[in-house]
Amino acid sequence: MTIINSLKYYWNVKLTGQPFLAWQRRQAESHPKISARWRSDILSPPLKIAARTRELISRHYLEGRYAAGHRPVAWVTSGAPVEILQALGFYILYPENHGALCGVRGAVVELSGAAENAGYSTDICSYARTDIGSVLSGKTPVGRLPPPDLLLACTNICQTVLHWYRVLARHFQVPLILIDTPFVYSKLAEHSLEYVKIQLENSIPAAERAAGRKLDYRRLKEIVQLSKDATELWQEIINRGHQRPAPLSVFDQFIHMAPIVEMRGQKATVDFYAALLKELDENIANGIGAVRNERKRLLWDNLPIWYRLRYFAEYLGEHGICVVASTYTNAWGELAPFMNTQKPLAAIARTYISPILNQGTGYKLATMQRMVTEFQLDGIILHSDRSCKPYSIGQIEQRNRLIQEFDIPALLLEADHDDPRAYAEAQVASRLAAFVEMLDD
Amino acid sequence: MPINIPQRKAVIQDIKSRGGMVAAVLPIHYPRALLRAFNIFPVEVWGPPRVDVSLGGSQLQSYVCAIVQNALSFIKMGALEIADLILIPHTCDSLQGLTSLLIDMVKPPSPVFPLYLPRGRREEDVIFLAEELQSLYAGLAELTGRRPTDAELLAAIAREELCDQLSGRLYEQRQTLGLGNLDFYRLLRSREYLPAEEFAALAESALAVEAAPLPGTPLLLSGILPEPMMVLDLIEEMKGLVVADDFAGCGRRLYRPGLSPEPFRRLAESLVAAPPDPTRGNAIGDRVQFLVEMAAKTYARGVIFYEVKFCEPELFDLPELRAALKERGLVSLHIEVDINNPLPQQTATRIGAFLEMLNH
């Protein structure tokens, strides 16, 4: 940490950047403008909170640009137990979120190409390729990513992240903390839970060394509480989709989930979701749905197709179809009950071994069955994601069983969450059209 | 001298006729001795050839590797009904998915036992694995009604440790065994289904031979497994000699004995300390060092990375491995294969060109 870097940080982030972003947000809030491209004929106006979402994400990446040399920086996997790092004052970067942002901004082909030119196969996860390509080329749509002082990989979402972070550890020559979470096929074994807890305890000295300070357990408890509060609010937001019309579509959720993924444990995140919930409740009271003429309601399974969010939202919206529930966004809310400030490390262990992606195909099927009933769904889109095998394996059978049990159409759509080269435009369009027809049968 | 290796089918029938139980075991690492202590004989399933792949394809996406696709097809064909149980180590996301699919959806007639392998070499990993093995022991005890004592477990461990040691010696004496590439790997891979006693006898008879050093350009192979095995003959025809390997199914399973006198801990120590393997989360640097040392010891001139399509654990390491080997003067070739298809002519041409380059 150097004085020059700290001065740069305060000047660019605290004194100029954040006030500017806040001003920009206030402008957007006081003079709301709807883009000419917005399909107001089929979709309700964008949520007012969108300006605040933009501000939060921009602030996060702005901080990242100037974090190196001022704050310790950690790169972590999206399902990693970040509370310890938050309590140690790390700036935390989520390469997967950065990958998603690159997907939305159409930067994946170039970045992934840089990784492929270095020998990385197109058969590995497109988030990983995008991230490695960004590291190798130095390019990113957010200006600059701070190099990590520490890497934290948690296997609770896939094994891919460990392979990916081993590459990063070799590239950056920084310590890699591994939190290995044994897969829960049916019942969570006590020795698995204990294993995760011991790893968490043992990770603390390495994290403290990288941070240059000792962990304050009181602060850790506060952060766990903030994580829990934000997660509970997010779950409430998702559950507002029970309403007819649903005030929030899954495509909105994909955008507004960024803070719960990359800013867990922060007060600003709790405030943000409280404000979003308030806005949704106002919309519900006024009968405003995300899709103007909601006739049919769907479930989305698996990650989004980041580079086609708008297409799906608009195409389905045109037919009065709102995607109101998603196993993916739900994954960030359903863990709230496990969080507990009394025994934070034990609670963190239980929370982070339990995500949907660390549980069997039967658990995911049960989640979808529950959602079909609770959200009164008319159909399901299962995105068979080439880049995410843990999420995708089992979908074929899950689809068959859901069709059989509920007598509703379910579409298995093969694509990739980030790489548009694995997306067959015409094929998707024709299959989607046929699916929409089936919904009306 | 050709070695007479019993056929897999005959071995299984023999086990069954003697009242033994059979465990179908999927890749890669597992405690053979623990199974044997229960009089359960492991028979490994590495994506068997000649299966109706459409059976697996009806429940698995096309981007899942052929080893997993074939295993599911094989199970759905009923080919594993002879097995009293199916053991699936947690090797990768695809095998995890297959295990889950079998437990929750397919429900084959034989019970499915998952085994989680920790992704590190830390003390907590050894402790966890020892507990995981105890949990497997409890499951097997419930299935068989037996409870092997520590002494029985240690006796089974000693038998397998002897086989590990003999496998290591086969590699050490590789060039004077008088075995061509294919025969050498047939012998090594017979351990995938032979009981330890039979494998030990075969290995000892092979080791008793001292032949003139085999000719050929010394090569290392790396990857998951040498399938289709005709690649080994092909390399020999092109004057290449496979002197050692870093195959997940072969060289990465040269386990050293554990140190503890306590059986579960001893098994765990041995598995955790095995040669570096991406599926167990070992660092890329460890793999580089392992390959470089292996090449130095065997005078190998190059490495062929012979990979199964869609195998993420292997694919992630490749660029760094190849670059690091190149820095140390070891050239490499990357080949991707679909184990369901015969070797394409293009692959033969590339291997030929690679060997030619090594010889000049």
Interface residues (C-beta under 8 A of the other chain):
Chain A: A118 G119 Y120 S121 D123 I124 C125 A128 T155 C158 Q159 T160 L162 H163 W164 R166 V167 A169 R170 L178 D180 P182 F183 Y185 S186 A189 H191 S192 Y195 I198 Q199 N202 G360 T361 G362 L365 S384 R386 K389 P390 S392 I393 G394 Q395 I396 E397 R401 E414
Chain B: S58 Q59 L60 Q61 Y63 V64 H90 C92 D93 S94 Q96 G97 L98 T99 S100 L101 I103 D104 M105 V106 P114 Y116 P118 R119 G120 R122 E124 D125 I127 F128 E131 E132 S135 P278 T279 G281 A283 I284 G285 K309 F310 E312 P313 L315 F316 D317 L318 P319 E320 R322 A323
